[in-house]
Amino acid sequence: MLGDDLLAVLGDAVPRERVSQALADHFIPAIAAGSVIDLGCGAGDSVVQFRDVNPDVRWVGVDVERSPEVASRRRTDAEFVTFDGVHLPFDDGSYDAVYCKQVLEHVREPGPLLREVARVLRPGGLLAGSTSQLEPFHSYSTWNYTPYGLKLLFEAAGLSLEEVRPGIDSLAVIVNRGVGMRRATRRWWAVESPLNRVADAFGRVRRLEPRQVNAIKLLLCGQFAFTARRA
């Protein structure tokens, strides 16, 4: 069956229940406690989402000195730190969670950076985020990842992939870019995108287990969301 090869290498990281498409935002309620680094924070707007869940969360935004997203930042109500793209300016085991939304595809040296993420997380701390798999070039992007490839990077860095969820499908991402990111196509991030709907219908017709449908979506997705834990 389509997607069985991906299931074989991802194992229990693929949810067994039916899941809707996700971005990193899906995991905010699970990590909005204690101290959180927003890695690649850009304009820093996620601080509002975190504070809506927990007003007492300690949120720190980290990004390189220059990027289109950093240039758009106007916020003065949060803590922001600049780094060199690899070395995080924090002590070992000093943060409860790291949030990383659509950033890893822009990182030139993902392996060393993920080792830094593992270093600054407390034991048992969580990395939650999303990234690109089959997405056209955008904002100086350098990589696209498969879920399995990211799992290997995590393991090499001292992190364990806990969950991976499909995001918007690849065809929807390509169409959105091709027509100039119009409102009608950008809504596919908020609702189930077309190929994800097709996968759901296919699963119903073939009477597939939810886990198999999730794997099909992961195989075809333009973006996917993930959590990984420091041992």
VENGI-V983584 format. One record per residue. N is the residue number from 1. RES is the residue in one letter. SS is DSSP state (hx for helix, st for strand, lp for the rest). PHI is phi in radians with two decimals (NA if undefined). NEAR is the number of other C-alpha atoms within 8 Angstrom. Layout:
N|RES|SS|PHI|NEAR, N|RES|SS|PHI|NEAR
//
This chain:
1|M|lp|NA|3, 2|L|lp|-0.92|5, 3|G|lp|1.64|11, 4|D|hx|-1.13|9, 5|D|hx|-1.15|7, 6|L|hx|-1.23|10, 7|L|hx|-1.02|11, 8|A|hx|-1.10|7, 9|V|hx|-1.66|7, 10|L|hx|-1.64|11, 11|G|hx|1.01|7, 12|D|hx|-1.25|8, 13|A|hx|-1.23|9, 14|V|st|-1.48|13, 15|P|lp|-1.01|12, 16|R|lp|-1.50|8, 17|E|lp|-1.67|6, 18|R|lp|-1.15|9, 19|V|lp|-2.17|7, 20|S|lp|-1.44|6, 21|Q|lp|-1.09|11, 22|A|lp|-2.35|12, 23|L|lp|-2.12|12, 24|A|hx|-0.99|15, 25|D|hx|-0.93|8, 26|H|hx|-0.99|7, 27|F|hx|-1.65|9, 28|I|hx|-0.99|11, 29|P|hx|-1.02|8, 30|A|hx|-1.39|6, 31|I|hx|-2.12|10, 32|A|lp|-1.44|13, 33|A|lp|-2.58|11, 34|G|lp|1.12|9, 35|S|st|-2.10|12, 36|V|st|-2.37|16, 37|I|st|-1.71|12, 38|D|st|-1.64|13, 39|L|st|-1.46|12, 40|G|lp|1.36|11, 41|C|lp|-1.22|13, 42|G|lp|1.02|12, 43|A|lp|-1.23|11, 44|G|lp|1.48|10, 45|D|lp|-1.26|9, 46|S|hx|-1.15|8, 47|V|hx|-1.01|9, 48|V|hx|-1.16|7, 49|Q|hx|-1.09|9, 50|F|hx|-1.16|14, 51|R|hx|-1.22|11, 52|D|hx|-1.13|7, 53|V|hx|-1.40|9, 54|N|lp|-2.58|9, 55|P|lp|-1.06|7, 56|D|lp|-1.65|7, 57|V|lp|-1.10|12, 58|R|st|-1.63|8, 59|W|st|-1.84|12, 60|V|st|-2.22|12, 61|G|st|-1.64|14, 62|V|st|-2.21|13, 63|D|st|-2.78|14, 64|V|lp|-1.20|11, 65|E|lp|-1.19|8, 66|R|lp|-2.31|6, 67|S|lp|-2.88|8, 68|P|hx|-1.00|7, 69|E|hx|-1.26|8, 70|V|hx|-1.13|13, 71|A|hx|-1.09|9, 72|S|lp|-1.49|8, 73|R|lp|-1.20|9, 74|R|lp|-2.21|5, 75|R|lp|-1.23|8, 76|T|lp|-2.25|5, 77|D|lp|-1.87|4, 78|A|lp|-2.63|10, 79|E|st|-1.57|8, 80|F|st|-2.19|8, 81|V|st|-2.27|8, 82|T|st|-1.73|8, 83|F|lp|-2.44|12, 84|D|lp|-1.55|8, 85|G|lp|1.70|11, 86|V|lp|-2.30|9, 87|H|lp|-1.57|8, 88|L|lp|-1.46|10, 89|P|lp|-1.46|5, 90|F|lp|-2.39|6, 91|D|lp|-1.26|6, 92|D|lp|-1.03|8, 93|G|lp|1.00|9, 94|S|lp|-1.75|9, 95|Y|st|-2.28|13, 96|D|st|-1.38|13, 97|A|st|-2.69|13, 98|V|st|-2.21|14, 99|Y|st|-1.95|12, 100|C|st|-2.55|15, 101|K|st|-1.65|12, 102|Q|lp|0.87|10, 103|V|lp|-2.09|11, 104|L|hx|-1.03|10, 105|E|hx|-1.21|12, 106|H|hx|-1.79|10, 107|V|lp|-1.50|11, 108|R|lp|-1.27|6, 109|E|lp|-2.18|8, 110|P|hx|-1.13|9, 111|G|hx|-1.05|9, 112|P|hx|-1.04|9, 113|L|hx|-1.16|11, 114|L|hx|-1.17|11, 115|R|hx|-1.13|11, 116|E|hx|-1.17|11, 117|V|hx|-1.04|11, 118|A|hx|-1.08|11, 119|R|hx|-1.12|9, 120|V|hx|-1.43|13, 121|L|st|-1.34|17, 122|R|st|-1.19|12, 123|P|st|-0.97|7, 124|G|st|1.52|8, 125|G|st|-1.19|11, 126|L|st|-2.02|13, 127|L|st|-1.77|13, 128|A|st|-2.24|14, 129|G|st|-3.03|15, 130|S|st|-2.65|14, 131|T|st|-2.72|14, 132|S|st|-1.63|14, 133|Q|lp|-2.01|13, 134|L|lp|-2.25|11, 135|E|lp|-2.24|11, 136|P|lp|-1.09|7, 137|F|lp|-0.91|7, 138|H|lp|-2.76|5, 139|S|lp|0.78|6, 140|Y|lp|1.09|6, 141|S|lp|-1.12|9, 142|T|lp|-2.09|9, 143|W|lp|-2.42|9, 144|N|lp|-2.14|10, 145|Y|lp|-1.99|11, 146|T|lp|-1.61|7, 147|P|hx|-0.98|11, 148|Y|hx|-1.19|9, 149|G|hx|-1.07|8, 150|L|hx|-1.19|9, 151|K|hx|-1.00|11, 152|L|hx|-1.13|8, 153|L|hx|-1.09|11, 154|F|hx|-1.04|13, 155|E|hx|-1.07|10, 156|A|hx|-1.16|9, 157|A|hx|-1.58|11, 158|G|lp|1.65|10, 159|L|st|-2.08|12, 160|S|st|-2.08|11, 161|L|st|-1.12|13, 162|E|st|-1.76|10, 163|E|st|-2.64|11, 164|V|st|-2.37|13, 165|R|st|-2.20|14, 166|P|st|-1.18|15, 167|G|lp|-1.86|14, 168|I|lp|-1.00|17, 169|D|st|-1.30|16, 170|S|hx|-1.16|13, 171|L|hx|-1.10|8, 172|A|hx|-1.11|14, 173|V|hx|-1.11|12, 174|I|hx|-1.16|10, 175|V|hx|-1.10|9, 176|N|hx|-1.00|12, 177|R|hx|-1.18|9, 178|G|hx|-1.15|7, 179|V|lp|-1.64|7, 180|G|lp|1.56|6, 181|M|lp|0.92|9, 182|R|lp|-1.42|8, 183|R|hx|-1.00|6, 184|A|hx|-1.11|6, 185|T|hx|-1.63|10, 186|R|hx|-1.20|10, 187|R|hx|-1.16|8, 188|W|hx|-1.14|12, 189|W|hx|-1.35|9, 190|A|lp|-1.67|6, 191|V|lp|-2.19|7, 192|E|lp|-1.04|11, 193|S|lp|-1.35|11, 194|P|hx|-0.97|9, 195|L|hx|-1.18|11, 196|N|hx|-1.15|12, 197|R|hx|-1.17|9, 198|V|hx|-1.09|8, 199|A|hx|-1.08|11, 200|D|hx|-1.08|9, 201|A|hx|-1.12|8, 202|F|hx|-1.07|8, 203|G|hx|-1.10|13, 204|R|hx|-1.18|8, 205|V|hx|-1.12|7, 206|R|hx|-1.54|6, 207|R|lp|0.99|6, 208|L|lp|-1.42|9, 209|E|lp|-1.18|8, 210|P|hx|-0.92|10, 211|R|hx|-1.08|11, 212|Q|hx|-1.20|12, 213|V|hx|-1.13|13, 214|N|hx|-1.03|14, 215|A|hx|-1.17|13, 216|I|hx|-1.08|11, 217|K|hx|-1.09|13, 218|L|hx|-1.11|13, 219|L|hx|-1.13|8, 220|L|hx|-1.89|10, 221|C|st|-1.37|14, 222|G|lp|-1.45|15, 223|Q|st|-2.43|16, 224|F|st|-2.53|18, 225|A|st|-1.87|15, 226|F|st|-2.67|13, 227|T|st|-2.29|12, 228|A|st|-2.46|13, 229|R|st|-2.11|12, 230|R|st|-1.34|14, 231|A|lp|-1.08|7
//
